[in-house]
Structure formats: C-alpha cells, structure tokens
Amino acid sequence: MTLQSPSQLEELIVGPGVTVTLIYLAIQLRSNTWSQRADMTARVL
C-alpha cells in the first residue's frame, strides 16, 4: 500500500460529498429566495 492509495480513497469519498453539499446549498438558497419574495409581496399587499 503506497501513500497514493489513501489519497485516492479520500478523493473518492470527498468528491461526491462536496457535490452533494453544493446541490443542497443551491436548493436551500432557492427556497429562501422564494420565501423572501413571498414575504415582500405579502407586505406590499
């Protein structure tokens, strides 16, 4: 087992984790934006 093997395993685990985190944050940001717009519309009306 070389030093490269743990590094490759870490890449295999961390890569998809970062992708999932970014997708989750994008969904949360979109949801928050919709909530803020609805709140502002309700205040205007």
trRosetta pair geometry for C-beta under 8 A, 3 or more apart (Angstrom, degrees):
i j d omega theta_ij theta_ji phi_ij phi_ji
1 5 5.1 -87 -161 40 82 153
1 6 7.8 64 169 -34 112 86
2 5 5.5 122 58 -11 66 95
3 6 6.8 -52 -166 34 45 101
3 7 6.8 42 144 -16 68 113
4 7 5.5 -64 -155 41 40 116
4 8 6.2 40 152 -23 74 105
5 8 5.8 -54 -147 34 30 109
5 9 6.5 29 155 -17 64 106
6 9 5.5 -54 -147 38 36 113
6 10 6.2 40 153 -23 67 104
7 10 5.7 -52 -149 34 31 113
7 11 6.6 34 151 -20 63 103
8 11 5.6 -50 -150 33 34 114
8 12 6.5 38 150 -23 64 105
9 12 5.6 -53 -151 33 33 115
9 13 6.6 23 154 -12 65 107
10 13 6.0 -62 -149 41 31 104
10 14 5.7 16 162 -10 71 117
11 14 6.1 -60 -127 45 25 101
11 15 5.7 35 172 -32 64 112
12 15 6.6 -41 -134 23 15 113
12 16 7.9 1 168 2 47 103
13 16 7.4 -78 -170 41 25 94
13 17 6.5 20 150 -18 63 121
14 17 5.4 -67 -150 40 35 118
14 18 6.2 35 159 -23 72 103
15 18 6.2 -59 -155 30 25 107
15 19 6.7 21 152 -15 62 108
16 19 5.4 -55 -148 38 39 115
16 20 6.2 39 155 -20 71 104
17 20 5.9 -53 -146 36 29 109
17 21 6.3 31 154 -20 63 108
18 21 5.6 -56 -149 36 31 114
18 22 6.4 30 154 -18 65 105
19 22 5.9 -56 -150 36 29 109
19 23 6.5 28 154 -17 64 106
20 23 5.8 -55 -149 37 32 111
20 24 6.3 35 153 -21 65 107
21 24 5.6 -54 -148 36 31 113
21 25 6.4 29 155 -17 65 106
22 25 5.7 -53 -145 37 32 111
22 26 6.4 35 154 -21 64 104
23 26 5.7 -54 -150 34 31 112
23 27 6.5 31 153 -18 64 105
24 27 5.8 -56 -151 35 31 111
24 28 6.4 28 153 -16 65 108
25 28 5.6 -55 -145 39 33 111
25 29 6.2 36 155 -22 66 106
26 29 5.7 -53 -146 36 30 113
26 30 6.4 30 155 -18 63 106
27 30 5.9 -55 -149 36 30 110
27 31 6.3 30 153 -19 64 108
28 31 5.6 -54 -146 37 31 112
28 32 6.2 31 156 -19 65 107
29 32 5.8 -55 -146 37 29 110
29 33 6.3 33 154 -22 63 105
30 33 5.7 -53 -149 33 30 113
30 34 6.6 30 154 -18 64 104
31 34 5.9 -55 -152 35 31 110
31 35 6.4 31 151 -19 64 107
32 35 5.6 -54 -148 37 33 113
32 36 6.3 33 154 -20 66 106
33 36 5.8 -55 -147 36 30 110
33 37 6.4 28 155 -17 64 106
34 37 5.8 -56 -148 37 30 109
34 38 6.3 29 155 -18 65 108
35 38 5.8 -57 -147 37 29 110
35 39 6.2 31 154 -20 64 108
36 39 5.6 -55 -147 36 30 113
36 40 6.3 28 156 -17 65 106
37 40 5.8 -55 -146 38 31 109
37 41 6.3 32 154 -20 65 107
38 41 5.7 -54 -147 37 31 112
38 42 6.3 32 154 -20 64 107
39 42 5.8 -55 -148 35 29 111
39 43 6.5 28 153 -19 63 105
40 43 5.7 -53 -149 35 33 111
40 44 6.5 33 153 -21 65 104
41 44 5.8 -54 -149 33 32 110
41 45 6.4 17 158 -6 66 108
42 45 6.2 -60 -142 46 29 100
